[in-house]
């Protein structure tokens, strides 16, 4: 159900706007056609045909543009602008295929809508196939005669048949039927046997059916029927198809009667005789008379109209092409809003905010990609030159080995390091220069007590607990189709505050991966409910974050599962076994997998200052946001984005430091 819901949601996001545009355009054109009875049936027919053709064609063009856009932006698919501010995380893996017992309402709704659409489409397609089989069976049961061998056929009809360059055959049925034509490469004309001996009426009927063959009406009708099957839910499609059949016959009447040798009186008399006769497979074949009401309208038009002049074929084709192309192109241009393009591509950016004031500056790092990416962002990067000195400490450009040495492989294409002054104004000035929304910077309080309602705790005596656990939260997550198609994986860091009632406040993406995963992570976190954090017996506001790892099924192992030998001979290195603080188990089971982690703490103590880092014991990945508490001092802090921490001015009798990180065993280090 999740897979169907994901597919339905992505499909709906792709097609709703182009289908809406087609509806608006087609409805407006249809109103104009209905308002004017003087518009020639040729134009009435061609306009409706162009509108119906444009609906599937516009979506095909849109799909092609999406494919081209995906190919062009494949190299830039990971270059999305990401902000990172991290605190104590809980990691869990989200895979596209999930086994769950609780299914969100919207997933059921999307799946139900898609299944209803699929059932309707299958019904119309099956009916189309059955009708094709019926026509094929009928053709096999008939005695087919080449049209050139029909007795009494006029030279004009023989010439018209030869002009089609198709092997047309005719069959006379004993059943009284309305003359009918079907077949594209090998057209077949079926006539009632009663017309065989009446050469005048037979020639009129044959002339009408040959006109259909010359105009390729059976082929166009097949496309219209298939369009109706695909878009069966759209009432305007059915309306246009019904009226198209009516004006197709009226256009054919005009073409037949434009010949001076054809008697309008005899032709109208023939149509009058056909009113009570049955149609053969009128849904798929091209009948000379579809409905009796339509026949009466045609007879009235023939008898009351003066001299009938044919419409220029060029003008007819020009109208068809103009409406078809303009409508399809307008629909396809919605690709600008339904796919990721270079104009919306964002910088691969990371910010490191100093919330405690210990370091004395904020930092923004821009990781560059290929040369084309730099050119695409030239206008944004040029804004850095206009930053005022009172906001910026330095702007440094690192390239080559210098960038790789400091930032690893991520910096191999170059890094721009922006260091701002320690103020919210300076930091936001740099963000605005890069085209980003300003951020509110709330400093992390060192003191464990908080008197202001806007303060929050980093560490409390009893940390918040996720009600229902990770599995219940995971059941609500759907792997975004865009991320799945682009092969996007990785962590999405969501930061928020848990208030005194255990509700999530102000969730925001600290670092994302794009492809819709960021939005999905935000949506799920907003639904989460926690037991509030407790300090000295009362509920308090606590800063929290959830890094959610999105992983495609069948991909390589996640960082938590990667085996990496620990570094040796590191001073004061402490390794702690992985531990689930919520369940008191030594591992965390997610979707049948066991994720076991260890924590490594590196610290230096010189008697007055404590500094160090907290990293994953296996991958050496910084545990950004790990909580560090000074025992007995009622103080705490969180590791920064690089897993670094620092303390000074602490009590002289301090003997222990406690390191905690949700998902790891709490560890006390003796100084």
C-alpha positions in Angstrom: 0.0 0.0 0.0 2.9 2.3 0.8 4.4 1.7 -2.6 1.1 2.3 -4.4 0.6 5.5 -2.3 4.1 6.8 -3.1 3.6 6.1 -6.8 0.2 7.7 -6.8 1.4 10.8 -5.0 4.4 11.3 -7.3 2.2 10.7 -10.4 -0.4 13.2 -9.1 2.3 15.8 -8.4 3.6 15.4 -11.9 0.3 15.5 -13.9 -2.2 17.6 -11.9 -0.9 21.0 -13.1 -0.7 20.1 -16.9 -4.1 18.3 -16.7 -5.6 21.4 -15.0 -4.1 23.7 -17.7 -5.5 21.4 -20.4 -8.9 21.6 -18.8 -8.9 25.4 -18.6 -7.7 25.8 -22.2 -10.1 23.1 -23.6 -13.1 24.4 -21.6 -12.5 27.9 -22.9 -12.2 26.7 -26.5 -15.2 24.5 -26.1 -17.3 27.4 -24.9 -16.4 29.4 -27.9 -17.3 26.5 -30.2 -20.7 26.1 -28.5 -21.4 29.8 -28.6 -21.1 30.1 -32.4 -23.2 27.9 -34.6 -21.7 29.5 -37.7 -18.3 27.8 -37.3 -17.9 25.3 -40.1 -18.2 21.6 -39.1 -14.6 21.0 -40.4 -13.3 23.5 -37.9 -15.6 22.2 -35.2 -14.2 18.7 -35.8 -10.5 19.6 -36.1 -10.5 21.8 -33.0 -12.0 19.1 -30.8 -9.7 16.5 -32.3 -6.7 18.7 -31.6 -7.7 19.2 -28.0 -8.1 15.5 -27.4 -4.8 14.7 -29.1 -3.0 17.4 -27.0 -3.9 15.8 -23.7 -1.8 12.6 -23.9 0.8 14.4 -26.2 1.3 17.1 -23.6 2.0 14.6 -20.9 4.4 12.7 -23.1 6.3 15.9 -23.9 6.4 16.6 -20.1 7.8 13.1 -19.4 10.5 13.6 -22.1 11.4 17.0 -20.6 11.6 15.4 -17.2 13.9 12.7 -18.5 16.2 15.3 -20.2 16.2 17.4 -17.1 17.1 14.4 -14.9 19.9 13.5 -17.2 21.3 17.0 -17.3 21.0 17.5 -13.5 22.3 14.0 -12.5 25.7 15.4 -11.7 24.1 18.1 -9.6 21.6 15.9 -7.8 23.6 16.0 -4.6 24.3 19.8 -4.7 21.4 21.0 -2.6 21.8 23.7 -0.1 21.9 22.2 3.4 22.2 23.8 6.8 23.4 21.8 9.8 22.9 22.5 13.5 23.0 19.3 15.4 22.2 18.1 18.9 21.6 14.7 20.5 20.3 12.4 17.7 18.4 9.1 17.4 19.2 7.3 14.1 16.9 4.9 12.3 16.8 3.6 8.8 13.9 4.2 6.4 13.6 1.8 3.5 11.2 2.2 0.6 9.5 -1.1 1.3 8.2 -1.3 4.9 6.3 -3.9 6.8 3.9 -2.2 9.1 0.5 -2.7 10.7 -0.5 1.0 11.0 -1.1 2.8 7.7 -1.6 6.5 7.6 -4.9 7.8 6.2 -3.3 9.8 3.4 -1.5 6.6 2.2 -4.8 4.8 2.1 -6.4 7.7 0.3 -3.7 7.9 -2.3 -3.7 4.2 -2.8 -7.5 4.1 -3.1 -7.6 6.9 -5.7 -4.8 5.2 -7.7 -6.6 1.8 -7.6 -9.9 3.4 -8.6 -8.1 5.1 -11.5 -6.4 1.8 -12.5 -9.7 -0.2 -12.4 -11.4 2.4 -14.6 -8.6 2.5 -17.1 -8.4 -1.3 -17.2 -12.2 -1.5 -17.8 -12.0 0.8 -20.8 -8.9 -0.8 -22.2 -10.4 -4.3 -21.9 -13.6 -3.0 -23.6 -11.4 -1.6 -26.4 -9.6 -4.9 -26.9 -12.9 -6.8 -26.9 -14.3 -4.5 -29.6 -11.1 -5.0 -31.7 -11.6 -8.7 -31.5 -15.2 -8.4 -32.5 -14.3 -6.4 -35.6 -11.6 -8.9 -36.5 -14.0 -11.8 -36.1 -16.7 -9.9 -38.2 -14.1 -9.3 -40.9 -13.2 -13.0 -41.0 -16.9 -14.0 -41.3 -17.6 -11.6 -44.3 -17.2 -12.2 -48.0 -14.9 -9.4 -49.0 -15.0 -8.1 -52.5 -12.4 -5.6 -53.9 -14.1 -2.3 -54.4 -13.0 -2.1 -58.0 -15.2 -5.2 -58.7 -18.4 -3.9 -57.3 -21.1 -3.7 -60.0 -22.7 -0.3 -60.5 -19.9 1.7 -58.7 -19.6 5.2 -60.2 -16.3 6.3 -61.9 -16.0 9.0 -59.3 -16.0 6.5 -56.4 -13.6 4.2 -58.2 -11.2 7.2 -58.7 -11.6 8.2 -55.1 -10.9 4.7 -53.9 -7.7 4.4 -56.1 -6.6 7.8 -54.7 -6.4 6.4 -51.1 -3.8 3.9 -52.3 -5.3 1.3 -49.9 -6.7 -2.2 -50.7 -10.3 -1.4 -49.9 -12.8 -4.2 -49.8 -16.6 -4.2 -49.6 -19.0 -6.7 -48.1 -22.8 -6.8 -48.3 -24.6 -8.1 -45.2 -28.1 -9.7 -45.2 -28.8 -7.8 -42.0 -30.1 -4.3 -42.4 -27.4 -2.1 -40.9 -26.0 1.4 -41.1 -23.1 1.5 -43.5 -19.8 1.2 -41.5 -16.1 1.4 -42.1 -13.2 0.0 -40.1 -9.6 -0.8 -40.6 -6.6 1.4 -41.3 -4.2 -0.4 -43.6 -6.9 -2.6 -45.1 -10.1 -0.8 -44.8 -13.4 -2.7 -45.0 -16.8 -1.2 -45.9 -19.9 -3.0 -44.8 -23.2 -2.2 -46.5 -26.7 -3.7 -46.2 -27.6 -6.0 -49.0 -30.7 -3.8 -49.7 -28.4 -1.2 -51.3 -26.7 -3.6 -53.7 -29.4 -3.3 -56.4 -30.0 0.4 -55.8 -26.9 1.8 -57.4 -27.6 5.5 -56.6 -28.0 4.9 -52.9 -25.1 2.5 -52.9 -22.8 5.1 -54.5 -23.9 7.7 -52.0 -23.1 5.4 -49.1 -19.8 4.3 -50.6 -18.9 7.9 -51.3 -19.5 8.7 -47.6 -17.4 5.8 -46.4 -14.6 6.5 -48.9 -14.4 10.1 -47.5 -13.9 8.6 -44.0 -11.1 6.5 -45.3 -9.5 9.3 -47.2 -9.6 11.5 -44.0 -8.1 8.6 -41.9 -11.1 8.9 -39.5 -10.8 5.3 -38.2 -7.2 5.9 -37.1 -8.0 9.2 -35.4 -11.0 7.6 -33.8 -8.9 4.8 -32.3 -6.6 7.4 -30.7 -9.6 9.2 -29.3 -11.0 6.0 -27.8 -7.6 5.2 -26.2 -7.4 8.8 -24.8 -10.9 8.3 -23.3 -9.7 5.0 -21.7 -6.7 6.7 -20.1 -8.6 9.8 -19.0 -11.9 8.1 -18.3 -12.3 10.2 -15.1 -12.4 13.5 -17.0 -15.9 14.5 -18.0 -14.7 17.0 -20.6 -12.9 14.2 -22.4 -16.2 12.2 -22.8 -18.0 15.4 -23.9 -15.5 16.2 -26.6 -15.4 12.7 -27.8 -19.2 12.6 -28.2 -19.3 15.9 -30.0 -16.4 14.9 -32.1 -18.3 11.9 -33.6 -21.2 14.2 -34.4 -19.1 16.8 -36.2 -17.1 14.1 -37.9 -20.2 12.9 -39.7 -21.3 16.5 -40.5 -17.9 17.3 -41.9 -18.1 14.1 -44.0 -21.5 15.3 -45.3 -20.1 18.6 -46.3 -17.2 16.9 -48.2 -19.6 14.6 -50.0 -22.1 17.3 -50.9 -19.4 19.7 -52.1 -19.4 17.6 -55.3 -21.9 19.1 -57.7 -22.8 15.7 -59.0 -24.2 14.6 -55.6 -28.0 15.2 -55.1 -28.7 16.8 -51.7 -32.3 15.5 -51.8 -31.2 11.9 -52.5 -28.5 12.1 -49.9 -30.9 13.4 -47.2 -33.4 10.7 -48.2 -30.7 8.0 -47.7 -29.9 9.4 -44.2 -33.6 9.4 -43.3 -33.9 5.7 -44.3 -30.9 4.8 -41.9 -32.6 6.2 -38.8 -34.2 2.9 -37.6 -31.3 0.7 -38.7 -28.9 -0.7 -36.1 -25.2 0.2 -35.9 -22.4 -2.4 -35.8 -19.8 -1.7 -33.0 -20.5 2.0 -33.0 -17.9 2.6 -30.2 -14.9 1.6 -32.4 -16.0 1.6 -36.0 -16.8 4.6 -38.1 -20.6 4.5 -38.8 -22.4 6.6 -41.4 -25.0 7.4 -38.7 -24.2 7.2 -35.0 -27.4 8.4 -33.4 -30.9 9.2 -34.7 -30.9 12.6 -33.1 -27.7 13.4 -34.9 -29.2 12.2 -38.2 -32.1 14.6 -37.9 -29.7 17.5 -37.2 -27.7 16.6 -40.3 -30.8 16.3 -42.5 -32.0 19.7 -41.4 -28.5 21.2 -42.1 -28.5 19.6 -45.6 -32.0 20.7 -46.6 -31.7 24.3 -45.3 -28.2 25.1 -46.4 -27.4 26.7 -49.7 -24.4 26.0 -51.9 -21.9 23.9 -50.0 -18.2 24.8 -50.5 -15.3 22.7 -49.4 -12.9 24.0 -46.8 -9.2 24.3 -47.7 -7.3 21.3 -46.5 -4.3 23.5 -45.6 -6.3 25.7 -43.3 -7.9 22.7 -41.7 -4.5 21.1 -41.0 -3.0 24.4 -39.9 -5.8 24.8 -37.3 -5.4 21.2 -36.1 -1.6 21.7 -35.7 -1.8 25.1 -34.1 -4.2 24.1 -31.4 -2.5 20.7 -30.8 1.0 22.2 -30.5 0.1 25.2 -28.4 -1.9 23.2 -25.9 0.7 20.4 -25.7 3.6 22.9 -25.3 1.8 24.8 -22.5 1.2 21.5 -20.7 4.8 20.4 -21.1 6.2 23.7 -19.9 4.8 22.9 -16.4 8.0 20.9 -16.2 9.4 24.2 -14.8 7.3 23.7 -11.7 7.2 19.9 -11.4 10.9 18.9 -11.7 14.3 20.0 -10.3 16.1 22.3 -12.7 19.3 24.2 -12.5 17.5 27.5 -11.7 16.4 25.9 -8.4 19.6 24.2 -7.6 21.1 25.2 -4.4 24.6 25.3 -3.0 26.2 22.4 -1.1 26.5 24.4 2.1 27.2 23.7 5.7 27.0 26.2 8.6 28.5 25.9 12.0 26.9 28.1 14.5 28.6 29.0 17.8 25.8 29.0 20.2 27.8 29.1 23.4 30.2 32.0 22.4 33.2 29.9 23.3 34.7 30.0 19.8 33.8 33.6 19.1 32.5 33.2 15.5 30.0 31.5 13.2 31.2 29.7 10.1 29.6 28.9 6.7 31.3 26.4 4.4 30.5 26.1 0.7 31.6 22.9 -0.9 32.0 23.4 -4.7 31.2 20.9 -7.4 32.2 21.0 -11.0 33.0 24.2 -12.9 29.6 24.3 -14.4 28.1 24.4 -10.9 30.3 27.3 -10.0 29.2 29.2 -13.1 25.5 28.5 -12.3 26.0 30.0 -8.9 28.2 32.9 -10.0 25.6 35.5 -9.2 25.2 34.2 -5.6 28.9 33.8 -4.9 29.5 37.3 -6.3 27.3 38.7 -3.5 29.9 37.7 -1.0 32.1 40.5 -2.3 29.6 43.0 -1.1 29.5 41.9 2.6 30.5 44.6 5.0 33.7 44.3 7.2 31.7 44.7 10.4 30.0 41.4 9.7 32.8 39.3 8.2 36.0 38.2 9.9 37.4 36.5 6.8 36.5 34.7 3.5 39.0 32.0 2.6 39.1 29.9 -0.6 40.7 26.5 -0.3 41.6 24.4 -3.3 43.4 21.2 -4.1 45.3 19.4 -1.3 44.6 22.1 1.2 40.8 21.6 0.9 41.1 17.8 1.0 43.4 17.9 4.0 40.9 19.9 6.0 37.6 18.6 4.7 38.3 15.2 3.2 37.0 14.1 -0.2 34.0 16.4 0.2 36.3 19.4 -0.4 38.2 18.0 -3.5 36.5 20.5 -5.8 37.3 23.4 -3.5 35.8 25.0 -0.4 34.8 28.6 0.4 35.1 29.2 4.1 33.2 32.3 5.4 33.8 33.3 9.0 31.3 35.8 10.4 31.3 37.8 13.6 29.6 36.3 16.6 26.2 37.9 16.1 22.8 36.9 14.6 22.9 40.0 12.3 26.3 39.1 10.9 25.4 35.5 10.4 22.1 36.3 8.7 23.7 38.9 6.5 25.9 36.2 5.0 23.0 33.9 4.6 21.0 36.5 2.8 23.9 37.2 0.5 23.7 33.5 -0.5 20.0 33.7 -1.1 18.9 32.0 2.1 16.3 32.8 4.6 17.6 34.3 7.9 17.8 32.0 10.9 17.0 32.8 14.5 20.0 31.9 16.6 19.1 31.0 20.2 22.3 30.4 22.2 22.5 27.1 24.0 22.5 27.9 27.7 25.4 26.6 29.7 23.5 26.7 33.0 21.1 23.9 33.6 18.5 26.3 35.0 16.3 28.3 32.7 14.1 31.1 33.8 13.1 32.6 30.4 10.2 30.8 28.6 12.2 30.9 25.4 15.2 29.1 26.9 15.6 25.4 26.6 17.9 22.8 28.1 20.5 20.8 26.3 20.8 18.2 29.1 18.3 17.4 31.8 18.0 14.8 34.5 15.3 12.9 32.6 15.6 13.3 28.9 12.4 13.1 26.7 11.3 9.8 25.4 9.6 9.1 22.1 6.1 7.7 22.8 5.5 4.6 20.8 9.2 4.2 19.9 10.9 4.5 16.6 8.9 1.7 14.8 5.6 3.6 15.2 7.3 6.8 13.9 8.8 4.8 11.0 5.4 3.5 10.0 4.4 7.0 8.9 7.4 7.5 6.7 7.2 7.1 2.9 10.4 7.1 0.8 9.9 10.0 -1.6 9.6 8.9 -5.2 11.9 11.7 -6.4 14.6 10.6 -4.0 14.1 6.9 -5.1 14.4 7.8 -8.8 17.5 9.9 -8.2 19.1 7.3 -5.9 19.3 9.8 -3.1 20.3 8.4 0.3 21.7 9.8 3.5 20.8 11.5 6.8 18.2 14.2 7.2 18.8 16.1 10.5 15.7 17.7 12.0 16.1 20.0 15.0 13.3 21.0 17.3 12.3 21.8 20.9 10.2 19.5 23.0 8.0 21.6 25.2 6.5 20.9 28.6 3.6 19.0 27.1 5.9 16.7 25.1 4.9 18.4 21.8 7.3 19.2 19.0 7.9 22.9 18.4 9.5 24.7 15.4 11.0 21.7 13.6 13.5 22.6 10.9 15.9 20.9 8.6 19.5 21.3 9.8 21.0 19.2 7.0 19.1 17.5 4.3 19.6 15.4 1.2 16.9 16.7 -1.1 14.6 14.7 -3.4 11.7 15.3 -1.1 13.3 13.4 1.9 13.7 16.7 3.8 10.0 17.5 3.6 9.0 13.9 4.5 11.3 14.0 7.6 9.7 17.3 8.7 6.2 15.9 8.1 6.8 12.8 10.3 8.6 14.7 13.1 5.7 17.1 13.4 3.5 14.1 14.2 5.8 12.8 16.9 4.8 12.8 20.6 7.3 12.7 23.5 7.2 12.4 27.2 8.6 15.8 28.4 12.1 16.2 29.8 12.2 16.6 33.5 14.5 18.8 35.6 14.2 18.7 39.4 10.8 17.1 39.2 9.2 19.5 36.8 8.7 19.4 32.9 11.0 21.7 31.0 11.7 22.6 27.4 14.5 20.5 25.9 16.4 20.9 22.6 16.4 17.7 20.5 17.1 16.4 17.1 16.4 13.3 15.0 18.8 12.4 12.2 16.7 10.1 10.0 18.8 7.9 7.6 17.1 7.2 4.2 18.5 4.1 2.6 17.4 2.5 -0.7 16.9 -1.3 -0.5 19.8 -3.2 -1.9 22.3 -0.4 -1.4 25.6 -0.7 0.3 25.8 -0.8 4.1 25.1 2.2 6.1 27.8 4.0 8.1 26.5 2.2 11.2 27.1 -1.2 9.6 30.5 -0.3 8.1 33.4 -2.0 9.9 36.3 0.3 10.4 39.3 -0.4 12.6 39.8 2.0 15.5 42.8 4.2 15.5 45.6 3.1 17.9 47.7 5.1 20.4 45.3 8.0 20.9 45.6 9.8 24.2 42.8 9.2 26.7 40.7 7.3 24.3 37.6 5.6 25.7 35.5 3.1 23.6 31.9 2.4 24.8 29.7 -0.4 23.5 26.5 0.6 21.7 23.4 0.8 23.9 19.8 1.7 23.4 18.8 4.0 26.2 15.1 3.6 25.5 14.8 -0.2 25.7 17.8 -1.1 27.9 18.9 -3.5 25.1 22.4 -3.7 23.7 21.3 -3.1 20.2 18.6 -1.4 18.2 16.6 -3.6 15.8 15.1 -1.8 12.8 13.3 -3.7 10.0 15.1 -6.9 10.9 18.5 -5.4 11.0 20.7 -4.9 14.1 22.6 -1.7 14.3 25.3 -1.8 16.9 27.5 1.3 17.6 30.3 2.3 19.8 31.4 5.7 21.1 34.9 7.0 21.2 35.9 10.0 23.4 39.1 11.9 22.9 39.8 14.5 25.5 42.6 16.7 27.0 42.7 18.0 30.5 45.3 20.5 31.6 43.9 21.3 34.9 42.0 24.4 33.8 40.5 23.6 30.4 38.9 20.5 29.0 38.7 20.0 25.3 38.1 17.0 23.1 35.9 15.3 20.5 33.2 12.6 20.5 33.1 10.3 17.5 31.5 7.0 16.4 33.8 4.2 17.5 33.6 2.4 14.2 33.3 5.0 11.5 35.1 7.9 13.3 32.1 10.1 12.2 31.6 13.0 14.6 28.7 12.5 17.0 27.5 16.0 16.6 25.2 17.0 19.5 26.5 14.5 22.0 25.6 15.8 25.5 28.5 16.5 28.0 27.6 17.2 31.6 29.9 18.4 34.4 28.9 16.2 37.4 28.0 18.3 40.4 28.4 21.6 38.6 24.8 21.7 37.2 26.2 22.6 33.8 26.1 21.0 30.4 26.8 21.5 26.7 26.5 19.7 23.4 29.3 18.8 20.9 29.4 20.9 17.8 29.1 19.8 14.2 32.6 18.3 14.3 31.9 16.5 17.6 34.1 19.0 19.4 33.5 20.3 23.0 35.2 22.6 25.4 34.9 23.6 29.0 36.7 26.2 31.1 36.1 27.9 34.4 34.7 24.8 36.0 34.9 24.0 39.8 38.2 22.9 41.1 36.7 19.9 42.8 35.2 18.5 39.5 36.0 14.8 39.3 33.8 13.4 36.6 32.4 14.3 33.2 29.3 12.4 31.8 29.0 11.8 28.1 25.6 10.7 26.8 24.2 10.2 23.3 20.9 8.6 22.6 21.6 5.2 21.2 24.9 4.9 23.2 25.6 3.9 26.8 26.1 6.9 29.1 29.8 7.1 30.1 31.4 8.8 33.0 35.0 9.8 32.6 37.2 10.4 35.7 39.6 13.4 35.3 
